[in-house]
Amino acid sequence: MTGLRPGSLRQGLATQGDVWDTQWEMFRALIGATVSVLLLGRPHDRGLSALAERQGDHCVASR
């Protein structure tokens, strides 16, 4: 409901103590997603390739 009144959004953000809080959280989410893709991408691809070999399906793209 804060978006319905003019100026209420900024006032609502200011009550949290940091007007950049939302942007920092989104930046941290971006960093977390990037790190998880870098750390888990290859093991995930290897698992998919192993599963495809066991099932006899060779449609999985290899790296």
N, CA, C and O atoms as a CHARMM CRD file, in Angstrom:
* protein
*
  252
    1    1 MET  N      0.80600  -1.19200   0.00000 PROA 1      0.00000
    2    1 MET  CA     0.00000   0.00000   0.00000 PROA 1      0.00000
    3    1 MET  C      0.85200   1.26200   0.00000 PROA 1      0.00000
    4    1 MET  O      0.33400   2.35500  -0.22700 PROA 1      0.00000
    5    2 THR  N      2.14500   1.12800   0.24900 PROA 2      0.00000
    6    2 THR  CA     2.97600   2.33100   0.29800 PROA 2      0.00000
    7    2 THR  C      3.09100   2.99500  -1.05600 PROA 2      0.00000
    8    2 THR  O      3.35600   4.19600  -1.12300 PROA 2      0.00000
    9    3 GLY  N      2.90100   2.26000  -2.13500 PROA 3      0.00000
   10    3 GLY  CA     3.02900   2.84000  -3.46400 PROA 3      0.00000
   11    3 GLY  C      1.84200   3.69800  -3.87400 PROA 3      0.00000
   12    3 GLY  O      1.91000   4.38700  -4.89300 PROA 3      0.00000
   13    4 LEU  N      0.76600   3.67400  -3.11400 PROA 4      0.00000
   14    4 LEU  CA    -0.42400   4.42900  -3.48200 PROA 4      0.00000
   15    4 LEU  C     -0.36300   5.88800  -3.05000 PROA 4      0.00000
   16    4 LEU  O     -1.05800   6.73000  -3.61700 PROA 4      0.00000
   17    5 ARG  N      0.44900   6.19000  -2.06800 PROA 5      0.00000
   18    5 ARG  CA     0.54700   7.57000  -1.58500 PROA 5      0.00000
   19    5 ARG  C      1.84000   8.19600  -2.08400 PROA 5      0.00000
   20    5 ARG  O      2.89100   7.56300  -1.99000 PROA 5      0.00000
   21    6 PRO  N      1.80000   9.41600  -2.61100 PROA 6      0.00000
   22    6 PRO  CA     3.01800  10.07400  -3.10000 PROA 6      0.00000
   23    6 PRO  C      4.03600  10.25800  -1.97600 PROA 6      0.00000
   24    6 PRO  O      3.69600  10.71900  -0.88700 PROA 6      0.00000
   25    7 GLY  N      5.28400   9.89300  -2.25400 PROA 7      0.00000
   26    7 GLY  CA     6.35500  10.07200  -1.27600 PROA 7      0.00000
   27    7 GLY  C      6.42100   8.99000  -0.22100 PROA 7      0.00000
   28    7 GLY  O      7.35700   8.96900   0.57800 PROA 7      0.00000
   29    8 SER  N      5.44700   8.08500  -0.19700 PROA 8      0.00000
   30    8 SER  CA     5.42300   7.07700   0.85900 PROA 8      0.00000
   31    8 SER  C      6.47800   5.99800   0.64000 PROA 8      0.00000
   32    8 SER  O      6.95200   5.40300   1.60800 PROA 8      0.00000
   33    9 LEU  N      6.85300   5.73400  -0.60300 PROA 9      0.00000
   34    9 LEU  CA     7.84900   4.70600  -0.87400 PROA 9      0.00000
   35    9 LEU  C      9.20200   5.10300  -0.31500 PROA 9      0.00000
   36    9 LEU  O      9.85400   4.29900   0.35100 PROA 9      0.00000
   37   10 ARG  N      9.63100   6.32000  -0.57300 PROA 10     0.00000
   38   10 ARG  CA    10.90800   6.79200  -0.04600 PROA 10     0.00000
   39   10 ARG  C     10.86900   6.82600   1.48000 PROA 10     0.00000
   40   10 ARG  O     11.85500   6.49300   2.13800 PROA 10     0.00000
   41   11 GLN  N      9.75000   7.22200   2.03200 PROA 11     0.00000
   42   11 GLN  CA     9.61900   7.26400   3.47900 PROA 11     0.00000
   43   11 GLN  C      9.69500   5.84300   4.04900 PROA 11     0.00000
   44   11 GLN  O     10.30200   5.63100   5.09900 PROA 11     0.00000
   45   12 GLY  N      9.09000   4.88200   3.37300 PROA 12     0.00000
   46   12 GLY  CA     9.15700   3.49600   3.82300 PROA 12     0.00000
   47   12 GLY  C     10.56600   2.95300   3.74700 PROA 12     0.00000
   48   12 GLY  O     10.98300   2.20500   4.63100 PROA 12     0.00000
   49   13 LEU  N     11.31200   3.30900   2.71100 PROA 13     0.00000
   50   13 LEU  CA    12.70000   2.87100   2.60500 PROA 13     0.00000
   51   13 LEU  C     13.56100   3.51200   3.68100 PROA 13     0.00000
   52   13 LEU  O     14.45100   2.86500   4.23400 PROA 13     0.00000
   53   14 ALA  N     13.30500   4.76300   3.97700 PROA 14     0.00000
   54   14 ALA  CA    14.12200   5.46600   4.96200 PROA 14     0.00000
   55   14 ALA  C     13.93500   4.89400   6.35700 PROA 14     0.00000
   56   14 ALA  O     14.83500   5.01200   7.18900 PROA 14     0.00000
   57   15 THR  N     12.79700   4.28000   6.63400 PROA 15     0.00000
   58   15 THR  CA    12.58000   3.72300   7.97000 PROA 15     0.00000
   59   15 THR  C     13.42400   2.47900   8.19800 PROA 15     0.00000
   60   15 THR  O     13.60900   2.07200   9.34500 PROA 15     0.00000
   61   16 GLN  N     13.93800   1.86900   7.14700 PROA 16     0.00000
   62   16 GLN  CA    14.78300   0.69000   7.29900 PROA 16     0.00000
   63   16 GLN  C     16.22600   1.06500   7.60100 PROA 16     0.00000
   64   16 GLN  O     17.02400   0.19500   7.94800 PROA 16     0.00000
   65   17 GLY  N     16.57200   2.31500   7.47900 PROA 17     0.00000
   66   17 GLY  CA    17.91300   2.75500   7.83300 PROA 17     0.00000
   67   17 GLY  C     18.86300   2.88900   6.65900 PROA 17     0.00000
   68   17 GLY  O     19.85400   3.61200   6.76300 PROA 17     0.00000
   69   18 ASP  N     18.60100   2.22500   5.55400 PROA 18     0.00000
   70   18 ASP  CA    19.49900   2.29400   4.40600 PROA 18     0.00000
   71   18 ASP  C     18.65300   2.33200   3.13900 PROA 18     0.00000
   72   18 ASP  O     17.96300   1.36500   2.81500 PROA 18     0.00000
   73   19 VAL  N     18.71100   3.44500   2.42900 PROA 19     0.00000
   74   19 VAL  CA    17.90000   3.56400   1.21400 PROA 19     0.00000
   75   19 VAL  C     18.41100   2.66200   0.09500 PROA 19     0.00000
   76   19 VAL  O     17.67400   2.39600  -0.85500 PROA 19     0.00000
   77   20 TRP  N     19.64400   2.18700   0.17900 PROA 20     0.00000
   78   20 TRP  CA    20.22400   1.30300  -0.83600 PROA 20     0.00000
   79   20 TRP  C     20.10500  -0.17200  -0.45100 PROA 20     0.00000
   80   20 TRP  O     20.71000  -1.02500  -1.10000 PROA 20     0.00000
   81   21 ASP  N     19.34200  -0.48300   0.58500 PROA 21     0.00000
   82   21 ASP  CA    19.24100  -1.85300   1.08300 PROA 21     0.00000
   83   21 ASP  C     18.77000  -2.82100  -0.00400 PROA 21     0.00000
   84   21 ASP  O     19.34200  -3.90000  -0.15900 PROA 21     0.00000
   85   22 THR  N     17.75300  -2.45200  -0.74300 PROA 22     0.00000
   86   22 THR  CA    17.22000  -3.32200  -1.79200 PROA 22     0.00000
   87   22 THR  C     18.24700  -3.56700  -2.88600 PROA 22     0.00000
   88   22 THR  O     18.38700  -4.69200  -3.36700 PROA 22     0.00000
   89   23 GLN  N     18.96800  -2.51900  -3.28200 PROA 23     0.00000
   90   23 GLN  CA    19.98000  -2.66500  -4.32600 PROA 23     0.00000
   91   23 GLN  C     21.13000  -3.54900  -3.85200 PROA 23     0.00000
   92   23 GLN  O     21.64200  -4.35900  -4.62500 PROA 23     0.00000
   93   24 TRP  N     21.54300  -3.40500  -2.59400 PROA 24     0.00000
   94   24 TRP  CA    22.60600  -4.25600  -2.06300 PROA 24     0.00000
   95   24 TRP  C     22.16900  -5.71900  -2.04300 PROA 24     0.00000
   96   24 TRP  O     22.95600  -6.60800  -2.36900 PROA 24     0.00000
   97   25 GLU  N     20.92000  -5.96800  -1.66300 PROA 25     0.00000
   98   25 GLU  CA    20.43100  -7.34600  -1.64500 PROA 25     0.00000
   99   25 GLU  C     20.40800  -7.94500  -3.04800 PROA 25     0.00000
  100   25 GLU  O     20.76000  -9.11100  -3.22600 PROA 25     0.00000
  101   26 MET  N     20.00200  -7.17200  -4.03200 PROA 26     0.00000
  102   26 MET  CA    19.99300  -7.66900  -5.40600 PROA 26     0.00000
  103   26 MET  C     21.41500  -7.90200  -5.91700 PROA 26     0.00000
  104   26 MET  O     21.65900  -8.86500  -6.64300 PROA 26     0.00000
  105   27 PHE  N     22.34600  -7.03500  -5.54900 PROA 27     0.00000
  106   27 PHE  CA    23.74100  -7.21600  -5.94000 PROA 27     0.00000
  107   27 PHE  C     24.30800  -8.48700  -5.31600 PROA 27     0.00000
  108   27 PHE  O     25.01200  -9.25100  -5.97800 PROA 27     0.00000
  109   28 ARG  N     24.00100  -8.70800  -4.04700 PROA 28     0.00000
  110   28 ARG  CA    24.46900  -9.93500  -3.38000 PROA 28     0.00000
  111   28 ARG  C     23.84800 -11.17400  -4.01100 PROA 28     0.00000
  112   28 ARG  O     24.51500 -12.20300  -4.12800 PROA 28     0.00000
  113   29 ALA  N     22.59200 -11.09600  -4.41700 PROA 29     0.00000
  114   29 ALA  CA    21.94800 -12.21900  -5.09900 PROA 29     0.00000
  115   29 ALA  C     22.62500 -12.50500  -6.43500 PROA 29     0.00000
  116   29 ALA  O     22.80300 -13.66500  -6.80600 PROA 29     0.00000
  117   30 LEU  N     23.00300 -11.45400  -7.15600 PROA 30     0.00000
  118   30 LEU  CA    23.71700 -11.61500  -8.42100 PROA 30     0.00000
  119   30 LEU  C     25.06700 -12.29100  -8.19900 PROA 30     0.00000
  120   30 LEU  O     25.43700 -13.20400  -8.93600 PROA 30     0.00000
  121   31 ILE  N     25.79900 -11.84200  -7.18500 PROA 31     0.00000
  122   31 ILE  CA    27.09500 -12.45200  -6.87000 PROA 31     0.00000
  123   31 ILE  C     26.90700 -13.92100  -6.49100 PROA 31     0.00000
  124   31 ILE  O     27.66100 -14.77700  -6.95300 PROA 31     0.00000
  125   32 GLY  N     25.92100 -14.21700  -5.66700 PROA 32     0.00000
  126   32 GLY  CA    25.66000 -15.59900  -5.26300 PROA 32     0.00000
  127   32 GLY  C     25.29600 -16.48900  -6.43400 PROA 32     0.00000
  128   32 GLY  O     25.75900 -17.62600  -6.52000 PROA 32     0.00000
  129   33 ALA  N     24.47100 -15.98400  -7.33600 PROA 33     0.00000
  130   33 ALA  CA    24.08400 -16.77000  -8.50800 PROA 33     0.00000
  131   33 ALA  C     25.27900 -17.02100  -9.41700 PROA 33     0.00000
  132   33 ALA  O     25.44000 -18.12100  -9.94600 PROA 33     0.00000
  133   34 THR  N     26.11700 -16.00600  -9.59900 PROA 34     0.00000
  134   34 THR  CA    27.30100 -16.15000 -10.44700 PROA 34     0.00000
  135   34 THR  C     28.26700 -17.16800  -9.86200 PROA 34     0.00000
  136   34 THR  O     28.77700 -18.02700 -10.58100 PROA 34     0.00000
  137   35 VAL  N     28.52000 -17.07900  -8.56700 PROA 35     0.00000
  138   35 VAL  CA    29.43400 -18.01700  -7.91100 PROA 35     0.00000
  139   35 VAL  C     28.88200 -19.43600  -7.98700 PROA 35     0.00000
  140   35 VAL  O     29.63600 -20.37500  -8.24000 PROA 35     0.00000
  141   36 SER  N     27.58800 -19.60500  -7.77300 PROA 36     0.00000
  142   36 SER  CA    27.02900 -20.95500  -7.82000 PROA 36     0.00000
  143   36 SER  C     27.09200 -21.54600  -9.22700 PROA 36     0.00000
  144   36 SER  O     27.32300 -22.74700  -9.37300 PROA 36     0.00000
  145   37 VAL  N     26.89200 -20.73600 -10.25900 PROA 37     0.00000
  146   37 VAL  CA    27.01200 -21.24100 -11.63000 PROA 37     0.00000
  147   37 VAL  C     28.45400 -21.65100 -11.90800 PROA 37     0.00000
  148   37 VAL  O     28.70100 -22.69100 -12.51800 PROA 37     0.00000
  149   38 LEU  N     29.40400 -20.83300 -11.46000 PROA 38     0.00000
  150   38 LEU  CA    30.81400 -21.15500 -11.69400 PROA 38     0.00000
  151   38 LEU  C     31.24600 -22.40200 -10.93300 PROA 38     0.00000
  152   38 LEU  O     32.02400 -23.20100 -11.45400 PROA 38     0.00000
  153   39 LEU  N     30.75700 -22.58100  -9.71900 PROA 39     0.00000
  154   39 LEU  CA    31.16800 -23.72800  -8.91100 PROA 39     0.00000
  155   39 LEU  C     30.41500 -25.00900  -9.26100 PROA 39     0.00000
  156   39 LEU  O     30.98600 -26.09700  -9.18800 PROA 39     0.00000
  157   40 LEU  N     29.16200 -24.89700  -9.63300 PROA 40     0.00000
  158   40 LEU  CA    28.33800 -26.08700  -9.81600 PROA 40     0.00000
  159   40 LEU  C     28.04000 -26.42500 -11.27300 PROA 40     0.00000
  160   40 LEU  O     27.43600 -27.46200 -11.54900 PROA 40     0.00000
  161   41 GLY  N     28.44800 -25.58100 -12.20300 PROA 41     0.00000
  162   41 GLY  CA    28.12800 -25.81000 -13.60700 PROA 41     0.00000
  163   41 GLY  C     28.72400 -27.08500 -14.16400 PROA 41     0.00000
  164   41 GLY  O     28.01800 -27.89200 -14.76800 PROA 41     0.00000
  165   42 ARG  N     30.00900 -27.27100 -13.96900 PROA 42     0.00000
  166   42 ARG  CA    30.66100 -28.47200 -14.52800 PROA 42     0.00000
  167   42 ARG  C     30.19500 -29.76200 -13.86100 PROA 42     0.00000
  168   42 ARG  O     29.90900 -30.73200 -14.56400 PROA 42     0.00000
  169   43 PRO  N     30.10500 -29.81300 -12.51500 PROA 43     0.00000
  170   43 PRO  CA    29.57300 -31.04900 -11.92500 PROA 43     0.00000
  171   43 PRO  C     28.15700 -31.37200 -12.41700 PROA 43     0.00000
  172   43 PRO  O     27.81800 -32.54100 -12.59900 PROA 43     0.00000
  173   44 HSD  N     27.35600 -30.37100 -12.62600 PROA 44     0.00000
  174   44 HSD  CA    26.00300 -30.58300 -13.14100 PROA 44     0.00000
  175   44 HSD  C     26.04900 -31.15300 -14.55400 PROA 44     0.00000
  176   44 HSD  O     25.32400 -32.09800 -14.86800 PROA 44     0.00000
  177   45 ASP  N     26.89300 -30.58500 -15.40000 PROA 45     0.00000
  178   45 ASP  CA    27.01900 -31.08500 -16.77200 PROA 45     0.00000
  179   45 ASP  C     27.54400 -32.51700 -16.79600 PROA 45     0.00000
  180   45 ASP  O     27.07900 -33.33600 -17.58900 PROA 45     0.00000
  181   46 ARG  N     28.51200 -32.82300 -15.93000 PROA 46     0.00000
  182   46 ARG  CA    29.03600 -34.19100 -15.87000 PROA 46     0.00000
  183   46 ARG  C     27.95300 -35.16800 -15.43200 PROA 46     0.00000
  184   46 ARG  O     27.85100 -36.27400 -15.96400 PROA 46     0.00000
  185   47 GLY  N     27.14800 -34.75400 -14.46000 PROA 47     0.00000
  186   47 GLY  CA    26.05200 -35.60800 -14.00900 PROA 47     0.00000
  187   47 GLY  C     25.03500 -35.86100 -15.10300 PROA 47     0.00000
  188   47 GLY  O     24.55000 -36.98200 -15.26000 PROA 47     0.00000
  189   48 LEU  N     24.70900 -34.82500 -15.85900 PROA 48     0.00000
  190   48 LEU  CA    23.77300 -34.99700 -16.97300 PROA 48     0.00000
  191   48 LEU  C     24.34900 -35.90600 -18.05200 PROA 48     0.00000
  192   48 LEU  O     23.63200 -36.72900 -18.62100 PROA 48     0.00000
  193   49 SER  N     25.64000 -35.75700 -18.33300 PROA 49     0.00000
  194   49 SER  CA    26.27400 -36.61500 -19.34200 PROA 49     0.00000
  195   49 SER  C     26.28800 -38.06400 -18.89200 PROA 49     0.00000
  196   49 SER  O     26.02400 -38.96600 -19.68800 PROA 49     0.00000
  197   50 ALA  N     26.59600 -38.29600 -17.61500 PROA 50     0.00000
  198   50 ALA  CA    26.60500 -39.66200 -17.09200 PROA 50     0.00000
  199   50 ALA  C     25.20800 -40.26700 -17.14600 PROA 50     0.00000
  200   50 ALA  O     25.05200 -41.44200 -17.47800 PROA 50     0.00000
  201   51 LEU  N     24.21300 -39.48800 -16.82800 PROA 51     0.00000
  202   51 LEU  CA    22.83400 -39.96800 -16.88700 PROA 51     0.00000
  203   51 LEU  C     22.43500 -40.30000 -18.32200 PROA 51     0.00000
  204   51 LEU  O     21.78200 -41.31400 -18.56700 PROA 51     0.00000
  205   52 ALA  N     22.82200 -39.46000 -19.25700 PROA 52     0.00000
  206   52 ALA  CA    22.49400 -39.70100 -20.66100 PROA 52     0.00000
  207   52 ALA  C     23.18500 -40.95800 -21.17300 PROA 52     0.00000
  208   52 ALA  O     22.59900 -41.71400 -21.94700 PROA 52     0.00000
  209   53 GLU  N     24.42500 -41.18900 -20.74900 PROA 53     0.00000
  210   53 GLU  CA    25.14200 -42.39600 -21.18400 PROA 53     0.00000
  211   53 GLU  C     24.47900 -43.64800 -20.62800 PROA 53     0.00000
  212   53 GLU  O     24.37800 -44.66100 -21.31900 PROA 53     0.00000
  213   54 ARG  N     24.02800 -43.57900 -19.38000 PROA 54     0.00000
  214   54 ARG  CA    23.36900 -44.73700 -18.78500 PROA 54     0.00000
  215   54 ARG  C     22.04700 -45.04300 -19.47700 PROA 54     0.00000
  216   54 ARG  O     21.64500 -46.20300 -19.57300 PROA 54     0.00000
  217   55 GLN  N     21.38100 -44.01100 -19.95400 PROA 55     0.00000
  218   55 GLN  CA    20.09200 -44.21600 -20.60800 PROA 55     0.00000
  219   55 GLN  C     20.23700 -44.42700 -22.10800 PROA 55     0.00000
  220   55 GLN  O     19.25300 -44.71700 -22.78900 PROA 55     0.00000
  221   56 GLY  N     21.44000 -44.28800 -22.62500 PROA 56     0.00000
  222   56 GLY  CA    21.66400 -44.48600 -24.04500 PROA 56     0.00000
  223   56 GLY  C     21.24000 -43.31300 -24.90200 PROA 56     0.00000
  224   56 GLY  O     21.12100 -43.44800 -26.12000 PROA 56     0.00000
  225   57 ASP  N     21.01300 -42.17100 -24.29000 PROA 57     0.00000
  226   57 ASP  CA    20.59800 -40.97600 -25.02900 PROA 57     0.00000
  227   57 ASP  C     21.81600 -40.08800 -25.21500 PROA 57     0.00000
  228   57 ASP  O     22.41000 -39.63500 -24.23700 PROA 57     0.00000
  229   58 HSD  N     22.19200 -39.83600 -26.45300 PROA 58     0.00000
  230   58 HSD  CA    23.38000 -39.03100 -26.73100 PROA 58     0.00000
  231   58 HSD  C     23.01000 -37.65500 -27.26500 PROA 58     0.00000
  232   58 HSD  O     23.76200 -37.06400 -28.04100 PROA 58     0.00000
  233   59 CYS  N     21.86300 -37.14600 -26.85700 PROA 59     0.00000
  234   59 CYS  CA    21.40400 -35.83700 -27.32000 PROA 59     0.00000
  235   59 CYS  C     21.92100 -34.70100 -26.45500 PROA 59     0.00000
  236   59 CYS  O     21.71800 -33.53200 -26.78300 PROA 59     0.00000
  237   60 VAL  N     22.58500 -35.02700 -25.35900 PROA 60     0.00000
  238   60 VAL  CA    23.09000 -33.99000 -24.46400 PROA 60     0.00000
  239   60 VAL  C     24.33800 -33.38500 -25.08100 PROA 60     0.00000
  240   60 VAL  O     25.26300 -34.11000 -25.44800 PROA 60     0.00000
  241   61 ALA  N     24.37100 -32.08300 -25.19800 PROA 61     0.00000
  242   61 ALA  CA    25.52900 -31.39600 -25.78200 PROA 61     0.00000
  243   61 ALA  C     26.72700 -31.54000 -24.86200 PROA 61     0.00000
  244   61 ALA  O     26.61500 -31.35700 -23.65000 PROA 61     0.00000
  245   62 SER  N     27.86600 -31.86800 -25.43700 PROA 62     0.00000
  246   62 SER  CA    29.08500 -31.99800 -24.63600 PROA 62     0.00000
  247   62 SER  C     29.87900 -30.71300 -24.70800 PROA 62     0.00000
  248   62 SER  O     29.75800 -29.93900 -25.65800 PROA 62     0.00000
  249   63 ARG  N     30.68800 -30.49800 -23.69700 PROA 63     0.00000
  250   63 ARG  CA    31.51500 -29.28900 -23.65100 PROA 63     0.00000
  251   63 ARG  C     32.86700 -29.55600 -24.22800 PROA 63     0.00000
  252   63 ARG  O     33.70700 -28.65700 -24.27700 PROA 63     0.00000
